[in-house]
Amino acid sequence: ASRRASITVRDILAASQWQPLPQRGYQCMSCCRVFPTLWSVKTHIQHSSQEGYSCKVYYRRLKALWEKEHKEQEAAAPRV
């Protein structure tokens, strides 16, 4: 059974680390909109479906992929 992963500020920052912005703000990596604060981008992601975007789905899928990759790396790591 797949559980719904909640999107955290850490997830947003991790996703945006590869996308430097020329201006100040935080970019939603799904729709590319720029927000002035981390709180505003997180609120946008949480309510994106009301605005006609699927950003929440994007971040949930991204987080699920990261978790899967992390588990695979742990399984492949040699045990001492």
C-alpha positions as CSV (number, residue, x, y, z in Angstrom):
1,A,0.0,0.0,0.0
2,S,1.4,3.4,-0.9
3,R,1.1,6.1,1.6
4,R,0.9,9.7,0.7
5,A,4.2,11.4,1.5
6,S,3.9,14.9,2.9
7,I,6.0,17.5,1.2
8,T,8.4,19.2,3.6
9,V,10.5,22.4,3.4
10,R,13.6,20.1,3.1
11,D,12.0,18.4,0.1
12,I,11.4,21.8,-1.6
13,L,15.0,22.9,-0.9
14,A,16.4,19.6,-2.1
15,A,14.5,19.8,-5.4
16,S,15.5,23.4,-6.0
17,Q,19.2,23.0,-5.3
18,W,20.0,22.3,-9.0
19,Q,18.1,25.3,-10.2
20,P,19.9,28.6,-9.2
21,L,17.7,31.7,-9.6
22,P,19.0,35.0,-10.9
23,Q,16.6,36.8,-8.6
24,R,15.6,36.3,-5.0
25,G,13.0,33.7,-4.2
26,Y,12.1,30.1,-4.3
27,Q,11.0,28.4,-7.5
28,C,8.4,25.6,-7.7
29,M,10.2,23.0,-9.7
30,S,6.9,21.8,-11.2
31,C,5.4,24.9,-12.6
32,C,8.5,27.1,-12.5
33,R,6.7,30.0,-10.7
34,V,8.9,32.0,-8.3
35,F,7.7,32.8,-4.8
36,P,9.2,35.3,-2.3
37,T,9.4,33.0,0.7
38,L,9.8,29.3,1.3
39,W,6.4,29.3,3.2
40,S,4.7,30.8,0.1
41,V,6.0,28.1,-2.2
42,K,5.0,25.4,0.2
43,T,1.5,26.8,0.5
44,H,1.4,27.0,-3.3
45,I,2.3,23.3,-3.6
46,Q,-0.2,22.3,-1.0
47,H,-3.0,24.1,-2.8
48,S,-1.8,23.8,-6.4
49,S,-4.8,21.8,-7.6
50,Q,-7.1,24.7,-6.6
51,E,-5.0,26.9,-8.9
52,G,-5.0,24.5,-11.8
53,Y,-1.5,23.1,-11.3
54,S,-0.4,19.6,-10.4
55,C,2.7,20.6,-8.4
56,K,1.7,18.6,-5.3
57,V,1.6,15.5,-7.5
58,Y,5.0,16.3,-8.9
59,Y,6.6,16.8,-5.5
60,R,5.0,13.6,-4.0
61,R,6.3,11.6,-7.0
62,L,9.7,13.1,-6.6
63,K,9.8,12.4,-2.9
64,A,8.7,8.8,-3.6
65,L,11.5,8.4,-6.1
66,W,14.0,9.7,-3.7
67,E,12.8,7.4,-1.0
68,K,13.0,4.4,-3.4
69,E,16.5,5.4,-4.4
70,H,17.6,5.8,-0.8
71,K,16.2,2.3,0.1
72,E,18.0,0.8,-2.9
73,Q,21.3,2.4,-1.9
74,E,20.9,1.1,1.6
75,A,20.2,-2.4,0.3
76,A,23.2,-2.3,-2.0
77,A,25.5,-1.0,0.8
78,P,27.8,-3.7,2.3
79,R,26.8,-4.7,5.8
80,V,29.5,-4.8,8.4
